[in-house]
Amino acid sequence: MVDIDNCSGADVDKFEEFDLTAVSGAEVQAPLVAECFANIECRVADSSLVAPYSLFLLEAVRAWADPSQPQPQLFHHRGDRTFTLDGPTVDLQDRMTKWQYLV
């Protein structure tokens, strides 16, 4: 993951270089990555901050999760060039009552 992030798609075909599988999305033309547990399809909502800050504001239009990985171990960047892996899952679904109609 770090190696993928440390190179530019302008210089390297990341799908070929890192043996990733491109999958077509439903809403946007950019490919999804089959090896990822989750993918989010986004559209550019605002590009006015690109020139001063190199910042695009994106709108998520569709999210995907791989059902064959019901308990993926997630990898979190801590902001100081170190990472943490998830621990055990704690199921508190029965206590999450406010927005159950969204599930």
N, C-alpha and C positions, 0 to 999 in steps of 0.2 A: 504494500500500500504506500509506503513512504517513497519507494523508488518510482512508482507511478506518478505520485504528486510532484516529485523533484525533476520532472522533465516536461517539456512543452509539447502539446499535440501539434504545434506548428512545425516541430522538428522531428518528431517520432510518431509513427503509427502505434499508438499505445495498445490497440487490440492485438496487433501482430507481435510487437515487442514483448508483451507480457502474457501472451497466449490467452486472451480474453475472448469471450463469445458475444458478438453484437446481436441484440434481439430488437425487433421493431416495436416501438411504442404504439399507443393508440391515439394520442393527441398531438404529439410533436414529431419532427423528423429526426431529432437526435436519437441515437441508439441507446437502449438500455444495456446493462451488463448482466449477462446470465449468471455469472458467478457471485453476484452480490445478493445478499439476503433481501434487501429492499432497494427499490428504485423510485425516484420521484420525477415525474415529467413536469417540466416548468416552461413557462413562456416569459419573455422579457416584459415586465410591466412598466419599467421606467429606466431609460438610459441617460437621463440628464446628469447623473453624477459620474459618468464614465470619465469625462475629461478631467475634472478636478480631483477625483478620488479613485479612479479605476474600479468603480462600484456599479454593478448592475442590480436592480431590484427585480426579483423574480416572483411570479405567481405560480404556485403549485396547482396543476390542473388534473393530475391523476397520480395515485400512489400504488405501488405494487409491492407485494411481499411473497416470498417463496414458501408455499405451504409445506414443502418437503423438509423445511428446516423449522420445526415448531419451537425449538429452544436454541436459537443460535447464540453463540458466545460473541458478544459485542466487544469491540476494541475502541477505547476512548483515548483521544489525545488530551493530555493534561495541560498543554500550553507551554511547557518548558522542555520540549523535546523528549518527554517520557510518555509512556502509555500505560493504561490499566485495562485488564480484562475483567469482564463481568464475573460476579460470583453467582451463587445459587438464586433461582427465581423464587420470589415470595408471591403467592397467589392470594390477593385480597379482593377478588372480583365481587364476592358477596357483600362487601362493605362499600363498594363504589356504586352508590345508588342514585346519585343526582341525575346523571345523564344516561341511564341504562337503555333508553329508547334509541340511542345512537349506535349501540352495539349490534 
